[in-house]
Structures are given as structure tokens and as C-alpha cells.
Amino acid sequence: MIPHSWGYNVGELGNGRSSHTGKPEPLTKSLHNLKQVGIGHQFSLFLTTDNKLFGYTKDHKPLNEITLPNNEIPESITVGTYHAFVITQSGKIFGMGSNSHGELGTGNKSTKQFHFFKFFELQDLLQIKASYHASYFLLKNGKLYSCGGNTNKQLGTENRSDSSKPIFVVGNVKNLYCGVSSWSVFYTTNENEVFCFGYNSVSQLGFKGSGVPPKKHENLDASLIKKFVPAVQHSIYITHSKKIFTCGEGKWNGTGVQQDSFVPLSFFDNIPVEDCSVGCQHTVVLSTEKNFYTFGYNSHGESGFGDNGESKTPRLLDISGITKGCPFQIYTGCNSTVIYKSVSTFSQDFIDLYESGEFTDCKIGNRPLHKIFVERRVDKPFEEIKNAIEGNFSQEEIKVFCHWIYSGQINSFDLFERICNHLQLPNLGDKKFEDDLIKMEKDEDSKDFTLIVQDDEDDEEEEEISVHKFILQAKSGLFRTMFRDVKEETQSVKDYSGKTIESIELLIKFFYTNKIELTADDDPILIVEELEDSITYYQLNEYSNLSSELNKIKSLNQKK
């Protein structure tokens, strides 16, 4: 999948043009392997999967690779309307762009190419957000700080004075939400309360009032809400039950009518919503069926249809020819949109196992691999793959190819395409990592290990669950330790967790699919309780999606 962008453009969209782009157009080849993107007003940053940082400003044309001080390697970015932060692999934080209101948090309003941010250590930070001339820092201890412009109390304080260094706003914060151009902020607490503050000229906070310091939303339950997405004059939230709610200015909120409180966006009453993203005044919505809808401000082609004029209600934009069935990310800049292939943490367990070199049973070049997974990802017998690659490609090319096998990420398109063409598989890079795992879960014949499960010690009946040994090694620290200690030819083991067969079956399926799907016969309360304990018992990695899946079940169960 090639990334595409559209909307306001003087060069920042990365498509090689310097005029507004009304329909999706492909990004230049150097940006095809995107990891993150951030687009403000007339500037942009693009971070690739091989951790190269590209940037554009109207004063520094064309799009160029950015070298950080001391050749620091960029790891992630966050972009506001006129400024940005770059976080490096070594844990340093650099501010870039405008500092006219003190939004870079340096204690002054000076401007230079890079500002080394020293107020907080990275290991103490949970989130960094950049918005319209303001920045927000959420610490792991739940304390929220802000700096920058404060004309509309967007820093969360009673006064309207700017602050060039981070000031304490409030504690007990769990999640923070603000937009690339918004002056409005939402946050949730550990007690599932919802608070907001900032600009509220047209009820974009979900109630009437202006210049609002932190105020509680009495009727909102954070446990039911997946995310908030505040724009300049409207705000939206989506729920775990896949509903969407909106408020604020009628021209932009999707209803066509001013809304002084959050109301369901009725267009989507029968369309389950998976994700939503907003720019300055335009919105894009992704359904669970991967259909793509746009509405709102459209003076520069923000809708993606090639026309102009505000779009007061959602319209379906066909992007199937771009995504080609691949999982993708949505990003909305100030007045622009980018879609690009997802970089999922689902694959991180497999990357870790691959990089450890453990439990491998084959090699291509000098790369130790797991035969069963290589064959599933490439859809060819291992010996055929090995014979086609070895002797024809460098170790660097083989490294890029093997990294894709375990991650779904392409670190160098040129090197990857050479091997794919040689294998006569030119579309191999479009294969979805997640789909291959789902196919493995259904392939009973290839499973090479058995878990023997007994509901309780007094029950003599046992049940066998078939699984790939490779999956257990990738997903569970408990099983990795066990496999280091047992003989290689061991084909089965008894599970002593004491959990029900139903819970263990769901957990094993989760290892393949990254989802927990209950049937009508499952007891959701018991399942959640047992699987929450499984995170510790089976030693799942910190980036496991299991907690998120269980929170969805709890929210749906509470609603019933």
C-alpha cells in the first residue's frame, strides 16, 4: 500500500506538489514506509519505519531529511499547528517550530532550529501533545502540565496568561485528548470521570460557556468511551460499542445544526464506527467495514472528492483502490488527511522472538528463522525460498526481507522489492500480517503442540488444545521459560493455571487474532476475571492488547 494525502498544500503533503490537492495523491517514494506523520499549517514531519525524519516548511523547500543534533535517532513525533516535538531513541526530546507563546516549554520565547526540552525526563512521561500554540505533558503519575498560549484558558488555568514553561494543571489524569489545531482539551480520570477545558465559543466542549477551566462532564462515563477528538469548533467522541457522538458548530459537526451538547451522529446509527480523526474543521470517520467517510470544512479539498464548499453531512469516499485490503492508519493535519499502512504493535512479540534468535530451526543467509512462520508468510516451501534468495542477495537485503516476515513492516522498499520480484511475488508486501496469523489459527494440521487442560483437580476429564509451539514461544514468557527447560521433541504439556477450558481456549485464540470474542454461552464476568489474571500468570508483554480487549467486554457488560 502506497500512502496518499490530500487537502491544503503548499508542499507539506509530501506528494511533490505545491498546490492544494482535492483528491488522494501518492506520497513521494522516500515516504512510502511511513511510521508516523504530522502536518501543521504549512509545515510537516514524516517519520519512516527505518527512523528517518523528513520535514517540509514553506521557508525550506523542498521536502528534506532532517538530521537531529549529535545525529540522534528519531523514534516518535507529535505535531501541533505551528510547532512539534521529536522524541529520540536515547530518550531526548527536541522542540521545533514556533515558540511565540512559549509552547516549546523552554522557559522563554526564543526561536531556533532545535530546542532541547529539559523540564521532564522521558521515562516520567506518558503522553506529549502539541496543539494550537500550546503543549501538554501527561506524567505517568497522572499529573498534567501545560505551556504556551492561554487566550482561551486552553492551558487549563483560571487566568489567560501565556506560560513559556510547563505549569501544573491537575492530577489523577488517565488519558489526554487534544487536536492538532484545537484550543479545547478533554481528559479522563482513574475513576472514569470526564473533564474538559479551553475554547468553547460554540459549545465544542459539549455545553455552553466560554474560556472554561477544568470542568467535569456529569453525564459522561469514560469507561464507555474509546477516544475524544476535539477540533477548533466541534468535538467528537466514539464509544467501545462503536457509536459516534458530536457537538459544536453545525457546519462542521456532521449534523448540519448547532449542537450545544453531545448528540449521536445519526448518519451512523446503523454504521458501526471503528475510528475517527479531525483536523482544524474537517472530520474523517472509518467504519468497522473499513469504509471511509468525510465531512466539514472543504475549501482546499479536505473532503477528498475534488470539489470545494463545506460538506455538512458525511459522504462515503472510496479508498479501496489505495488501501487494497491492507490495514491502514488515518491522520488528519490542520486542513489535510493522510492514509498509510498500519504499523501494529501486534507483531512486536514476533519481532522480539526473531531478534532473540531463540527456538529457530532454519536459516536464510545468516538470519536464524522459524520455518513454519516463514512458509506461512511467503506462501512457498521453505527450501524454495531459501534457494531463490541465498547467493542472489546481500545480507542487508535478506535482513530487510526477514524483518518484514516477522513484523509486516518494510524498512526499505527498494531492497524488499528486489527479493519479491525475484520470488515472482511482486505483491507480497501487501499481505496482511494479521491475516496470516488468523490462517495459522485455523490450520489444525500444521499445529505441532498440545496443551492439556483440566478445569479443576477433582475433574478427571481433560481437554486438549492444539497450538503452534512458535505462537506460545512468541506470546508468553511462561512458555518461553518452559521450552528452554524441556526437550526439543516435547509435543505436549499440562496447563496448571487452574483456569477454565473456555478461558484458555480464548487466550490461545487471542495469541493468533489479537481479539477476544465471546459466545452467548460464555460468562463475561468469569472470563474477564480469569484472563486479567492470565496477563501475569502467562507473563504477557507490556504491549499486549489483552487489557484493552477485556475493557471493551467490561464496558459492554456494564451497558447491558
N, C-alpha and C positions, 0 to 999 in steps of 0.2 A: 504493500500500500504506500503510495506517494502522498506526503502531506499536502494539503491545499489550504489556501487562505482567501479571504475576500473582505471588502469594506473600505473604509477610509485609508488612503495610502499616498504618501509622498516618497515611498521607498521602504517603509518599515515592515511591509508584509512579507518580505523575503522572496517575492516572486520575480524579481528582476525588473519590475516596472516602477514608475514614479507617478502613476495616476491612480485614481480611485478604481477599485475593482469590484464590479457589481455581481459577478458570478465566481464560483470557486475556481481558482487557478493554481497549478502546481508550484511548490516552492523550488528554488534552485537546488541543484543536486547536492551541494555541500550540506543541505539541511534535511536530507531525506531520512536520516536516522535520528529523529528528534527524541529527546528525553524530557525536556521542558521548554515552554515558550512563554514569553511575557511581552505584551505590546502596550505601551502607553500612548501618549499623544506625540506623534512624530518621532518616536524612538522605539527600539525593540531589542530584546535579547533572545537568543536561541541557544539552548544547551543541548548538545548531541550525546548519544549514548556512549561515545568514547571520550566524554568530558572535555570537548572543545566548546568554547564560548564564542559566539558570533554576535555582533551588535551593529545597529544602524542608528544614526541620528541625522537630522537634516543638515547639520553642520559638518558631518564627517561621512561623506559618501565615497564609495558605495558600501554595501554590507561587508564587514571585515571581521577576521578573527581577532579576539581581544586577548592580550597577554596580561595576566594579573601581576602585581608586584612580586618579586622573587620567584617568578614562574609558579606561583601557587596554582593547584589544580582545582577548577570549579566542580562542586558537587551538586548544588541546587541554587535556584534563583527565586526571588519574589519581586514583582514589578508593580509600581503604582502609576499614576498618571504622568508624573514627571521625574520620578526617582526609582531606584531599585537597590536591592541588596543581593550580593553574591556570597554564598557560603562555600568554603573550600574543604577539601578532603582532610586538611590538617586542623580544621576547626576554627579557622579565622573567618571574620565577617567583614566584607567590604561594602561601603555605601557608594553609590554612583548617581550622577544626575543632579537635579535641582536640590538646593538646600536653602531656598529663600525664606522658608518658615522654620528652619531648624529640623526638618523632617529626617535628616540623616543621623540625628542623635549625637552629634559630636560636641555639643556644648556651645557652638557658635553657628553662624550662618555663612561661613566661608564656602567657596566653591572650588574644587579641584577634581582631577580625573578620578582618583580613588580616595576614599576616606576609610581608614581603619577603625572599625567600630569596637570600642573597648568597654562599654558600660556593663555588658553582661558576657559571661563565658558561654560558649555554645552548649556545653554539657548541661547548663542550667535552663536552657530554653526549650520550650515545647513547640511554639509557633512564632514566626515572624511574618507580619503582614504589612504590605505597603499599599497606600490608598491615595486619595487626592491630597497632596501636600501634608500627609500625616503617616505615621508609622506606629505599629502596635507590637508589643512584645509580651507573649504569654509564657510565664515560667512554669517549670514542672511542679512547683509548689502551689500553683493555682493563682499566683499574683499576676495582675495585668498592669503593664506600664504603657505609656503613650508619649509621643512627641510630635512636634510640627505645628501646623496651623490649627487654630481653635475658634474661628469666627462663628461657627455654629455649634459650639460645645462638642465637637467631634472627638476631642481628647478625653471626654468623659468627666470634665470638671465643671464646677458651677460658674467659674469666670470664663472669659473669652480670650484670654491671653495666650499667645504662642509660647511654646517651650522648645528650646533647642537641645534639651537633654531629656531622657525618659523620666516621666513622673508617675508615681503610683496612682492607679485608678481605683482598683478594687481587688479583693481576694476571693478565693473559693471558685475560681473560674475553671470550667472543664473544657469548653470549646469556644472558639472565637470565629466570627464571620464578618468580613467586610469585603467590599468590591474594589476593583482596580481604580474606579473613579468615584466611589461613593463617599459621602460625608456622614453616613449612617452606619452604626455598628450594632450587631447582635452578639450576645454571648449566653451560654448556658452554665448552670452550676452543677455541683455534685449531687444536689437534691432534686435535679431535673426541673429547675426553675429556668425561665427565660427572661433576660433583661435586654435592654437596648438603650442607646444614647446617640446624640448627634442631631444632624439636619432633619427637620420634619415639616417642611413648608407645606407639603400636600399629603400629609398623613402617611408618608412612606415608612414610618415605624409601626404602623398598624393602629394608630389612634391620633386624635387631634392634639396640637401643641407645637411649639417651636423652640429650638435650642434646648433640647432635653438632656439633662444629666442622667446617669443610670436610673432606669425605671423598670419595674417588674411588669411583665405581661401576665395578668392574673389568670387568664383563660387558656394559656398555652402550656402544654406538658412536653418538656424536652425529650422524654423517653420515646415519644411517638414521632419525633421529627428527625429526619435524616440530615438535612442541611438547610441553612438560610443563604439566600443570595441577594444582598441589597445592591441596588443601582442608585442613580442620582435622585430620581423622583418616583421610584417604585421599588418594592421589595417582594420577594417570593420565598416561600419555603415548600419543601417536598417532604412527605412522610414515608416511614418504613412500609406503610400499606400502599405506597405508590400513588398517592393523591398529591395535587398541587394547589397551593393557595397563594393569593396575590392581594396587594393593596397599593394605594397611592394614585398617581396621575393616570387618568383614563386613557390618554393617548398611548401610554407605554405599558400598562399593566396587563394587557391581553383581554380585558373585558370591554374596552371602549368607553367605560364610565368611571368617574372618580369613585374610589373606594376608600373610606375613612377607617376601615378595619379589614383584617384578613378575611377573604371570602374564597370559596372554591372557584377555581378557574373552570367554568362549566364546559368549555370546549373539550376538556379532558375527562369528563365524567365517566366515559366508557373506554378511555385510553389509559392504561397503567403507565405511570411515568417512572423512568429509571434515573434520569439526571437532568440538571438544569444549570445554565450558566448565563450571566448577564454582563453587559458592557456598561457604557455610560447610560444609554436609554434603550438599548435593544436586548432581546432575550432569545436564547435558543433552548429548546426542550428536546430531550431524547426519550422516546418511549421504550418499554421493555421489548418491543418488536424491532427495535433499532431504527424506527422511523424518526425523522429529524424535522422539527417544526421551528419556525422563526416568527417573531412579531416585534413591533415597536418602531423606534426611530430608523429611518431608511433614506436619509438624504444623500448617502455616499455608497449605496448598495449594500447596506448592512444585512438586508434580508437574504441576499444570495440569489435573488431571482433576476437580477439585471435591470430592475426598474427602480424608480425613485418615489418618494412620498411615503408618509408613515403608514405602517401596517397595524391597524388597531387590534386585530384578532389573529390568532395563529394560522400559518399556512404551512402545508407539507412541502418540504424541499427534498427532492430525490437526490441522495448522495450515494446510492448503491453502486454506481459505476466507479466511484472513488474508493470506497471502503472495501469493496469486493469480499464482503463477509468477514473481514478482519476486525478484531476488537480495536476500538479507537477511542481517543481522548478528544474532548471538546475544550477549547479555550476561547474565551471572549476577551478581547482587549477593549480599549476605550470605545472605539467605533469599528471593530473588526472581529472576525472569527477565524480560528484555525482548527482544523481537524487533522489528527495524526495518529499513527499506530500506538496502541497502549503499550506501556512498559509496566508489566504487572509484577507485584511482589509475590504472586503465587508461585513463580518459578524460582524464588530465592533459595528455597530448600534444596532444589536440584542443582543450582549453581554452587551452593556450599559443598554438596556431596562431590560434585565433579572436581572442584578445586582442591578438595581434601585428598583426592586420589584413592580413597578407600573403596573396598569391595568391588574393584574393577575386574573384568575378565577378558579384556581385549585392548588393542591399541590401534590408532591410526597415526603414523609418524611417531612422535614422542608423547602423544596425548593418551593417557590411560582412560578407558571408557567403559560403559556398561552396555553390553551387546544388545540386550533386549530393547533398551530405550533408543539406541541408535537406529535399529531396524524400524521401530515404530515411527520415529520422526522422519526418516528419509524414505520409507516405503520401498526399500530394496534389501536383499540379503546382505548381511554384513561383509562377507568376502568380496562381493561385487563392488561395494562402496570402497572398501579398503584398497582393492586392486586398481580402481579407477583414480584414486587420489594420490596414493604413495608413489613417489618418483616423478609426479607431474606438477606438484605444487610445493611451495616453500612451507617451512614450519609455521611461519606467520599466517599464511593463508589457511593452513589446517587449523590453527588456533581460532581464527575468526569463525570458521565453519563449525567447529566443535562447541564454541560458546553459544552459537545460535541453537544447536541441538538442545542444550540444557536451559536456555533462557528465553528463546523466542526473539532475542534481540540481535540485530545485525550491526556490528561495530564498524564495519567498512563495507559499503555496498559494492565497491569495485572488486575487492578480493572475494567476497561472497559470490558475486555473480559469475566470476570465472569458474569456480568449482561447480556451481549449479548448471551452467551451460555444458560443462564437460560431462556431467552426470546425465545430461539431457533432461534436466528438470528445471526449466527456466522460471517456473512459478513457485518453486519450493519455498521461497521466503514469505509467500502469502499464507502458508499453512499456519493454522492457529494452534499455539502451544496447548491451550486448554482443551481443544477438540481431541488432540492425540491422547491426552490423559483420560478423557471420557471413553475413548475407544478401548484403551487398555483395561479400564474397569469392566467393560462388557465382554472382554475377550477371556473367557474362563479357561480355554485350552492352554493359554500361554502363562497362566499363573503357576508359580513354582514353589509356593509356600502355603502352609495351613496353620491357622490359629484355632486351637481347640478351646471352646468356651463353655463354661458351666455357670448357670445362673446363681446357684448357691451351693455350699458344700454338701448339703443334705440331699441335693437332687443328683441322682445318678446319671440322668440324661445329659449328654454332651452334644454340642453342635460344632460343626467345622465351618470355618470361613476361609475361603480361598483368597489369596492376595499375592501380588508380586513382591518378592523379597526386597527388590530395589526400592519400592514405594515405602516400605517400612523403614528402610535404612535412610531414606531422604527425609522423611517426615517426623520421625520420633527419636529423640535422644535415648530413650529407654531401649528401643530395639537396636540402635546402633551399638550401644554398650554390650547388649546381649550377643549380637552377631560377632563382635570382636572376641568373645569368650567361647563360642561354640564352634564345633567342627563345620567346615565349609559345606559338607554334604548334608547337614541337618535340614530336614524338609518340613518339620512341624514343631510347634511349641505350645504349651498350655498357657492360657491367659489367667493370671491370678489377681486381676484387678477387683474381682467381686462385682463387676458391673453386669447389667442385664445384656443378654444376647442382642436385643434390639439396639441398645446404645452403642455397643461395639461395632455392629454392622453399619450404623450411621456414621460412626467415626471413620471406619475404613473407607467407606464411600466418599466421605469428605476429603480424605487424603488425595483422592483422584479428581474430584469435581470442585472442591473449594466451596461447597454448598451443603447445608443441612436441610433436607426435605422430608417433612413428617407426613405420615399417612393418617387417615381418620382413626386408626386403631392405636396410634402412639399416644402415650401420656406426656403432654408437653412439659409439665412441671417436673416429672421424674427425669425425662430426657435431658432437660436443661441442667438440672442438678448434677446428673452423672457426667455430662460432657464438660461442664465447668470444672469439675474435679479432674477430668482427663487431661486438661492442659498441663497441670502439674505432674500428674502420675506418669503420663507418657512423654513428658519433657518436650512439649512442642515449642518451636521457635517463637521469639517475641513478635515476629511479623505474621504469625498465623492469623487467618481470618476467622477462626472459630468463635472468638468472643463476639465479634460483630454479628455473625450468623445467629448466635444464641440471643443476643439483644433484640434482634428482629422478632424472634419467636416469642420472647417475653412481652414485647410491645403489642404484638398481635393478640396474644393470650389475654393481656390486660384489657384490650379493647372489647373482647368478647364478653 
